[in-house]
Amino acid sequence: MVPLGTLIRANTRLTRRSSADLRAIARATKRIEELSVILDRQIKSDARPEEQLRHLRQATGQITRTANDAIQAYRRVAHALRTEADHADMDRDEVERASRNLSEARAKMLNALEVASQRYPWAEPWRPSPAESTPGK
């Protein structure tokens, strides 16, 4: 039997390693959604094609930077999950809960990116394959 103190440390170890990054992914998702709304408003308010294209370029750059930040946070959480799973005193429930949270955050981010991509008529909708939906891949 594993002492209670060890279980608490295992639980907080994963939480410490992942909670800030999960919040970063959520903030990035919200920011991408906000950028899409701002872009819609800018395009509607400016009928000149060159200005619309400028707004589109600016939003694309901001969305890309934001998504890259979220990707880095995702990688850190996925790494923390793998590391925690390797510990002898890991808490399976905590690892499963964190895995679900990471999967949900990833799905929300991908949905926000899919919505944002609608501005690019040449981009086909993207759906991840089942192998891509596994954290850490």
Salt bridges, closest charged atoms under 4 A:
ASP21 OD1 - ARG76 NH2 2.77
GLU34 OE1 - ARG31 NH1 3.64
ASP40 OD1 - ARG119 NH2 1.98
ASP46 OD1 - ARG48 NE 3.19
ASP46 OD2 - HIS55 NE2 3.78
GLU51 OE1 - ARG54 NH2 2.77
GLU84 OE1 - ARG13 NE 2.73
ASP89 OD1 - ARG13 NH2 2.93
GLU94 OE1 - ARG97 NH2 2.78
